[in-house]
Amino acid sequence: MSQTSALKAYEDKLHELAGKLAGVGFMSQGSVVHRYTRCAAPGCRCHGDPPRLHGPYWQWSTARGGKTITRRLTEEQATLYKEWIANRRHALEILAQIEELSRRAGEILLQEAASVPDRATQPA
């Protein structure tokens, strides 16, 4: 495959990946978990032997600015967050493919640029 046809194939793939990225949808960092908890009431069943914890509760957590943010969710909200987190992972996979494609195309483009004489250094 010639460099020109390889570059064209990379550009076509780039446009395909950009289209996929555009269709990803809302995204979120973090994780969603099902939690059981203890309360502060000393006589509560959650402090018994054996303990019967409260829950399950859905919980979303993420880090922002070096601090952990946690939010309790309804089941419907948990479903949305799971979708958004999956969308983010998918977008990151697409971006990784774009970066690899760009690296390969960049090698061709840099090689072509190096083979073209610089007009500023040539006599007029």
C-alpha positions as CSV (number, residue, x, y, z in Angstrom):
1,M,0.0,0.0,0.0
2,S,1.4,3.4,-1.0
3,Q,1.8,6.1,1.6
4,T,-0.9,8.2,-0.2
5,S,-3.5,5.3,-0.1
6,A,-2.5,4.5,3.5
7,L,-3.1,8.1,4.5
8,K,-6.4,8.1,2.7
9,A,-7.4,4.9,4.6
10,Y,-6.4,6.6,7.9
11,E,-8.5,9.7,7.1
12,D,-11.5,7.5,6.2
13,K,-11.1,5.6,9.5
14,L,-10.7,8.8,11.4
15,H,-14.1,10.1,10.0
16,E,-15.7,6.8,10.9
17,L,-14.4,7.0,14.5
18,A,-15.4,10.6,14.8
19,G,-19.0,9.7,13.8
20,K,-19.0,6.9,16.5
21,L,-17.7,9.4,19.1
22,A,-20.4,11.9,18.2
23,G,-23.1,9.3,18.9
24,V,-21.8,8.2,22.3
25,G,-24.2,10.3,24.4
26,F,-23.9,11.6,28.0
27,M,-20.9,10.5,30.0
28,S,-19.8,10.3,33.6
29,Q,-16.8,9.3,35.6
30,G,-17.1,7.2,38.7
31,S,-18.6,4.0,39.8
32,V,-22.0,2.7,40.9
33,V,-22.3,0.2,43.7
34,H,-25.0,-1.5,45.8
35,R,-24.3,-0.8,49.5
36,Y,-25.5,-2.0,52.8
37,T,-24.9,0.3,55.8
38,R,-25.0,0.7,59.5
39,C,-26.7,3.6,61.2
40,A,-25.8,5.6,64.3
41,A,-28.5,4.3,66.5
42,P,-26.9,2.0,69.1
43,G,-29.9,-0.3,69.6
44,C,-30.6,-0.8,65.9
45,R,-30.7,-4.2,64.2
46,C,-27.7,-3.2,62.2
47,H,-25.6,-3.4,65.3
48,G,-27.0,-6.8,66.4
49,D,-25.4,-10.2,66.4
50,P,-25.5,-11.1,63.6
51,P,-25.9,-7.6,62.2
52,R,-28.8,-6.9,59.7
53,L,-27.6,-4.0,57.7
54,H,-29.8,-1.3,56.1
55,G,-30.1,-1.4,52.3
56,P,-29.4,-2.2,49.7
57,Y,-28.8,1.4,48.5
58,W,-27.4,2.5,45.2
59,Q,-24.4,4.8,45.5
60,W,-22.4,6.7,42.9
61,S,-18.9,7.9,43.7
62,T,-16.3,9.9,41.8
63,A,-13.2,12.0,42.5
64,R,-13.1,15.7,41.7
65,G,-10.2,17.9,42.6
66,G,-8.7,15.3,44.8
67,K,-11.9,14.8,46.8
68,T,-14.4,11.9,46.7
69,I,-18.0,12.9,45.9
70,T,-20.6,10.3,46.8
71,R,-24.3,10.4,46.0
72,R,-27.1,8.0,47.0
73,L,-29.3,7.1,44.0
74,T,-32.6,5.6,43.2
75,E,-32.6,2.5,41.1
76,E,-33.6,4.6,38.0
77,Q,-30.7,7.0,38.6
78,A,-28.3,4.1,39.1
79,T,-29.3,2.8,35.7
80,L,-28.6,6.2,34.1
81,Y,-25.2,6.5,35.8
82,K,-24.3,3.0,34.7
83,E,-25.1,3.9,31.1
84,W,-23.2,7.2,31.3
85,I,-20.1,5.4,32.8
86,A,-20.3,2.8,30.0
87,N,-20.6,5.6,27.4
88,R,-17.4,7.2,28.9
89,R,-15.5,3.9,28.6
90,H,-16.7,3.5,25.0
91,A,-15.6,7.1,24.2
92,L,-12.2,6.5,25.7
93,E,-11.8,3.3,23.6
94,I,-12.6,5.3,20.5
95,L,-10.2,8.1,21.5
96,A,-7.4,5.5,22.0
97,Q,-8.1,4.3,18.4
98,I,-8.0,7.8,17.1
99,E,-4.7,8.4,18.9
100,E,-3.2,5.3,17.4
101,L,-4.5,6.2,13.9
102,S,-3.1,9.7,14.3
103,R,0.3,8.3,15.3
104,R,0.5,6.1,12.2
105,A,-0.8,8.9,9.9
106,G,1.6,11.3,11.6
107,E,4.6,9.1,10.7
108,I,3.6,9.4,7.0
109,L,2.9,13.2,7.2
110,L,6.2,13.9,9.0
111,Q,8.1,11.8,6.5
112,E,6.5,13.7,3.6
113,A,7.3,17.0,5.3
114,A,10.9,16.0,5.7
115,S,11.3,15.1,2.1
116,V,9.9,18.5,0.8
117,P,12.6,21.1,0.5
118,D,12.2,24.1,2.8
119,R,11.4,27.1,0.5
120,A,12.9,29.6,3.0
121,T,16.4,28.0,2.6
122,Q,16.2,27.8,-1.2
123,P,17.6,30.6,-3.4
124,A,15.0,32.5,-5.3
